[in-house]
Amino acid sequence: MTENEQVVDLTLLGCPMHTIKARETMQHRSSGQKVRFRLNDDAVTTICKNLAADNCQSTVISSEAGTTIIEVTK
């Protein structure tokens, strides 16, 4: 991970706050910048779908013990 990337932990937030926080985080990024999000497994599909609507690409990096890390590129 480069210095322009960060990990945002959304595991303590429920719906819809995890989605709002993820979208807000990506709005403040320039095209091509990446951010990693740590999510509860049940939030991955919803957040990826909402970020895709904002023209962001999401990739699952790892999944273990009920949490998933995704990398999102604006």
C-alpha positions in Angstrom: 0.0 0.0 0.0 1.3 3.4 -0.9 1.2 6.5 1.3 -1.9 7.8 -0.7 -3.9 4.8 0.5 -5.5 4.3 3.9 -7.6 1.7 5.6 -11.0 2.9 6.9 -12.6 0.6 9.5 -16.3 0.6 9.0 -17.0 -2.6 11.1 -18.6 -0.7 14.0 -21.1 1.1 11.8 -24.4 -0.3 10.8 -26.6 0.4 7.8 -26.8 3.0 6.4 -23.9 4.7 8.1 -21.2 2.4 6.7 -22.4 3.2 3.2 -22.6 6.9 3.9 -19.1 6.9 5.3 -17.6 4.9 2.4 -19.2 7.2 -0.2 -18.1 10.3 1.7 -14.6 9.0 1.9 -14.4 8.4 -1.8 -15.9 11.8 -2.7 -12.8 13.4 -1.2 -10.4 11.4 -3.4 -9.0 12.2 -6.8 -9.4 9.9 -9.8 -7.1 7.0 -9.5 -6.6 7.2 -5.8 -7.3 4.0 -3.7 -8.7 3.4 -0.3 -9.1 0.2 1.6 -12.2 -0.4 3.8 -12.6 -3.0 6.5 -16.2 -4.2 6.5 -18.4 -6.8 8.2 -19.1 -9.5 5.6 -22.8 -8.7 5.4 -22.0 -5.1 4.2 -19.7 -5.9 1.3 -22.3 -6.3 -1.4 -24.2 -3.2 -0.4 -21.1 -1.0 -0.2 -19.6 -2.3 -3.5 -22.9 -1.7 -5.3 -23.2 1.9 -4.0 -19.6 2.7 -4.7 -20.0 1.3 -8.3 -22.9 3.8 -8.8 -20.3 6.5 -8.0 -18.0 5.2 -10.7 -15.6 3.5 -8.2 -14.1 0.0 -8.7 -14.0 -2.4 -5.7 -11.8 -5.4 -5.2 -11.9 -7.9 -2.3 -8.4 -8.0 -0.8 -9.0 -10.5 2.1 -11.8 -12.1 4.1 -11.5 -13.7 7.5 -13.3 -14.0 10.8 -16.4 -12.2 9.6 -14.7 -9.2 8.1 -13.6 -8.3 4.6 -11.1 -5.8 3.3 -11.9 -4.2 0.0 -9.8 -1.9 -2.1 -11.7 0.8 -3.8 -10.3 2.9 -6.7 -12.0 6.1 -7.7 
